[in-house]
Amino acid sequence: MKLFKLKTGDTSRLPEVIVPASEVSASGGAGLVPPGLMLLGFKPLSCLLPYHQMQPSIFLRPDERSASGSTTAFISLWRAMLAEGRFALCRYRKAANTSPRLVALIPQDEGIDPYGIQTDPPGIHMIILPYMDDIRHPETAAGVAPQQPSDGQMAASKALIAALDLEKVEAFDLTQVCNPWLERHYAVVEALALSEPIPRWSAIAEDGTRPRRELFESPEAMEAIEAFRMAFPQDGSGKGTKRKAVGEAGGGPAAVKAQKAEAVADAYSAIDWEGLYRSNGFTKLNKDDLTLYLRRHQLKVTGKKDELIQRIREHMEQGGEGPGPR
């Protein structure tokens, strides 16, 4: 006999289930259905809601080698679901050692931009649907009415959104923002391949995800930001809550962490890194002092003292704290 028991959720509301071991082994050890897709029916696409998608979708395609004629059936169902605006509800079990799930097969039409380039391939997406226990409902305090923003607060929010509209920034395209670390990697590889000096680099200057100064420093944006702050005060006079300072935090974990971070920052600032770089004085520091620099710049902190010094010098020569190659 084998006992099946819930490991999560409210285990007291369901009885324990005992199944003979012979039935468990006959069913494959997990579930009583064979692996694969089983069609249960069709439903309108309007029945699907955004929170029904539990994880990234799986793009399906037919396989003539496994099932002859699957391509014809696949295309026929895809066209019919597109025409009727429906999706297929199926039971899906990936393998014999996995649990069955409800899935939705959603048709996707081919997308082509004005230049004739395909943007979306035609096909069917499969998304995993949630079980009843997967859907959580936020708890509300009994007898307490939820707070609603006033007309002035709504107006301030709308003004902020309008003032910080990225459409106002010329040549801003989300698909054209480069990964600064990947671009730096390519630049270093190119310099090494061409036997050229490694170019200087600043992570902040090359970061395309930083706020657009021309947008935030415009008079309209500054006025909207200030109006938003006034509409949602954080000084205790309004509905907002003021964050306690480190000294007022009561000595909790957050306060201790902040104090440690401040102590590390003070210790780092107390060392003249540029002067030590110019005078080759890193040997005067101990390993704890050297790791302050390495941790600050997210570099590797393991190794002997000579290795740490060499790592710091290489970083400073590439545009870190130091003045660069002499």
N, C-alpha and C positions, 0 to 999 in steps of 0.2 A: 504494500500500500504506500502511496505517496501523498503527502499533505501539501496542498496549495494554499498559500496565505498571502494576503496583501502586505506589502512592505511600506507603502506610502498611503497617505490619506486617512480617512476615518475607518480604521480596521474593526471598530466595534459594531458597525452597522451591517456588516456582511458575515455570514457564517463561514466557518472553515470548510473547505472542499477536499474530500478524500477520494482519490481515484486509484484503482488497482494498478500496480506496476505494469501488468501486461497491456492494459489499454494505453498507458503512457508511451510505452515502447512502440506499440502498433501505430500510434499517431505521429511518430517521429520525434517525440520528446518535447515539443513545444507547439501547442495548438492542435486542432483537429481538422485542419484544412490543408490541402497540398499547396506547395509554392506556386506563385504565378498570379495572374490577374483574373478576377471573376466579375463579369458585368452584372450590376444590380439594377440598373435603369438609368434614366436621363432626367435631368432637372434644369429649369431655366438658369441662365447665368446670373440673374439678379439675386438668386438665393445665396450666392457666394459672397461673403463679407471679408474685408481685409484681414481680420484676426483669425480667419480660418486657416491661413497658411502658417504652418508650424516651422517650416525650414525651407531652404532654397528648393525651387522646383527641379524636376528631372525632365529633360527634353527627350521624348520618345521618338523612335524611328523603327520601321519594319525591318525584318530580317528574313529574306527569302531562303537562306540556307537552313534556318531552323524550322520554318513553316512556309511551305509553298503557297503562294496566293495571298500572303499577308500584306503585301504592298497594295494590292487592289482593294482589299477590305479596309486597310488603313486610310487610303485616299478617299474612299467612299464615305466612311464615317466622318472623316475630317470635314469634307464638303457639306455633309448633311448637318453636322453640328453647327458649322458656321452659318448656314442658311437659316436654321431654326433658332439660333441664339441659345443653345443648350450645351451642357457639359455632361459627361458620362460619370456616374457614380459607381465605383468599383471597390471590391475587396482585394487587397494586395498583400502578398506575402513574399518577401524577397528570397528567403532560403528556408530550409527545414528547421534551422535553429533560431529563427526569428519569429516575432509575433505578428499576426495579421493586423493590418490597418485599413481604415477607410481612406480612399483617395479620390480625387477629382481629376478627370482628364479634360483639360481646357484647350479648345482649338485656338490656334493663332494664325491669322491671315498674313500673307507676305506683305512686308512694308517696303516701299520704294520712295526715295527722296526725289525732289524735283530734277536732280541730275541723272536719274535712272540707276542709282546705286542702291542695292538692296540693304535695308537697315534692319529688317526683321525677317528671319527665315520662316517659311510656312511649316507648320507641324503641330504637335500636341504637347502641352506641358502637363506633367503629373505632379500634383501637390498633395502632401500628406495632410489629412483632415484631423482635427482634434477629437479626442474622446470627451465625454461629458465632464469628467474630472479634470481635464486639461484647461477648461475655461474657468477663469477666476473672476469673481465679481467683487469690486472694491467695497469694503465695509464702511458704512456711515454711522456716525454717532446717533443713537436713537433720540428723537425729540429735539435735535439741533438742526436748524435750517442751514443749508450750504450757503456760503458767502457768495454774493453776486457782485461783479464790478459795477460801479456807477457809470452814468453816461459820460462823465468827465474822464474817467479812467479808460473807457472804451475809445473815446476820441483821441486820447494821448497815445494809445496803442496803435490805432490806425495811422496817426501822423508819423509815428516812429517807423512803421513798416513802409510807408510811402517815401519817407526821407532816405531810408537806407535801401532803396530798390537798386539791385545790382545792374538792372538794365541801363542805368544812367552812366555806368562805367564803360567807356569805350574799349572795345577789343577784349572784353572779359568773357571767356568761354570756359565752362567747367571742364570740357574735354581737352583743353590746352594747358592745364596746370601740371607742370612737371614735378616729378618726385625729386626734391633737392638732393637727397642722399644718393639716389641712383644716378643723377646727373654728375654729381661729384665723383662717383666711382668711374663713370665713363671718361671723365676728364683726366683722372689720374692714370687710367689704363692707356689712354691716348698719348699722354705725355711720356710715359715709360716706354711705349712702343716706338715713339719717335725720338727717344733720347733727349727730350726737352725738359727744362725745369718744371717742377710741379707748380701749377698756378696757385696764386693765393685764393682763399675761399672763405666766405663768411656764411654760416648756415642761416643767419637771420636775414641777411641781404638777399639771399637767393631763394628764400622761402616764399613761394607763390600763394600759400594759404593764409598769409597774414592779412589783417584788415586793410582795405584800400584807404590810404590817407586822404586822397582827394575826395572820397565819399564822406568820411567821418568828420573831416575838418571843414566841410561846407557850412555856411551860416544856417541853412535849413536843417541839416542834420544835428548840429550843435543845439539849436533851439528845440528840436524834437526830443533829443536825449534829455535835456534839462527838464522839459515839461513832463517826460515820463518819470523821471526821478521824483519830481514834485507830486505827481499823481499817486505814486506808490512809495511813500516815505519809509525809510528804514531807521529812523531815529527814535522809535517808540511812540511818536505822537499819532501815527496812523495805524493801519492794520498790519503793517509789516513788523518784523521782529529784528532787533538789532543784534548783530553778532558780538559776542563778548570778546574783549581783548585777551591776550595771552595771560596777563596778570590776573584777570578776573575769571578765568576758566575753572577755578577751583582745584587746580592741580590734577586734572584728569589726564587721560592718555594723550589727547590732542595738545594740551598745554605742554606736557613733557616732550612730545615730539617737536613742537615748535621751538622750545628752548634748546633742544639738541641741535636742530637745524641752524638756529641763530649762533650757537657756539661754534659750529663747524664753519659757518660763513665768516665769523670774526677771526678764527684761526687761519683761514685761507687768506683773508685780506691783510693779515699781519705779516705775511711773507712777501718780500719784494721779488717776485718771480722774474721780472724783466731784468733786474739787476743781477740776479744769480745766473741768468742765461748769458748775459754779456761777460760776466767774470768767471764763468765755468765754476760756480760755487755750489752746485747742487750736491756735491759730496759732503757738504757741511750739514745737510739735512738728514734726519733719520727716515726710516721707511714709512712711519706714520705720517710725517709731513709730506712725503712724496705722494702718498695715496690721496691726500687732500686734493691735489691737482688732478690726479687721474679720475677720481670719483666725480669731481666737479665737471669734467669734460667727457664723462662717460667712456673712459678708456679702460683697458684691461689693467687690473691692479695686482695680478699675481706675477711672481718672478723674483729674481735677486735684485739687490739694490742697483747694480749697474744696468740691469735691464729696464728698471723703472726710470732711471735717469735718461737712458737713451730714448725711451718711449716719449718722455716729456719733451726732450729736445726736438725730436722729429715732429711732434705735434705743433710746437711753437714755430718751427721753421716753415710749416705749411699754413701759417696764418693764425696760430693760436694766440697766446698771451704775448709772445715775444715779437721782436722786430723783423723776423724773417732772416733769410740767409745773409750773411755778412760778406 
